[in-house]
């Protein structure tokens, strides 16, 4: 489990119609557990998914020297405005965090019932 708050971040919203980008600086938080991934920015949930729902597969997660980028289609994740949202979390060791997210969102085989 990982929880980090007070992460300097940038939210970029790319307008679905005109392709215009609006950037906003913010402070973000991320929580990663065995059950879910939650990412908050600007005081609101940007992403809140459970691993078994399959929704995490629709996130574009990338690690770079400047931090971790989590990108997604805004309407797909319940936002009012259409377009793409890209959240850059300026967090150390972004590659390890990306790997942890990728490990949890990989497809898993259904659990088999074992009689006791």
ABEGO torsion letter per residue (X at the ends): XBBBBGBBBBBBBBBAAAGBBBBBBBBBBBBBBAABBBBBBGGBBABBBBAAAGAAAABBBBBBAAEBBBBBBAAAAGBABBEBBBBBBBBBGAAAAAAAAAAAABBBBBBBBBBX
